[in-house]
Amino acid sequence: MMPVLVEEDWLRRYADFSFTCMAVTNIGRRLSGPNRLALLVPWMEADYQRLEVDFQALWKELHERLGVGSTE
């Protein structure tokens, strides 16, 4: 599965926040019981700025530790 994810650049789609929210909701549909993951989407939308700051810090550190390309 991982080679396909890399070759087809599946993760790039998650750069689109609306796609990420849809993915979270869809994963919740696959779980048994009520879709509690879908309940996270309004929180993610409301707290987007803080999530963005945290992600940028994580992304920079990931690139530094792995020694890969640009952090842009």
C-alpha positions, 0 to 999 in steps of 0.5 A: 500500500505504501508504494502506491501512496507515494507513487500516486502522491495520495497525501497531497490531497490532504493539503486541501482542508475540506478534503481532510474534513471529508476524509475524517468523516468518511473514516468515521463511517467505516467504524462501528457505532455512531460516527463520532469522528464526524463530530470533530469536523466543526472543532477542526474548522473552528480551531483551524488557525491553531491546527495550522501553526501546530502542523507547520511546526511538526512539518518543519521538525519532520523535514529537519529530522529526516533531512529531506528537501524544502520545508515549503 
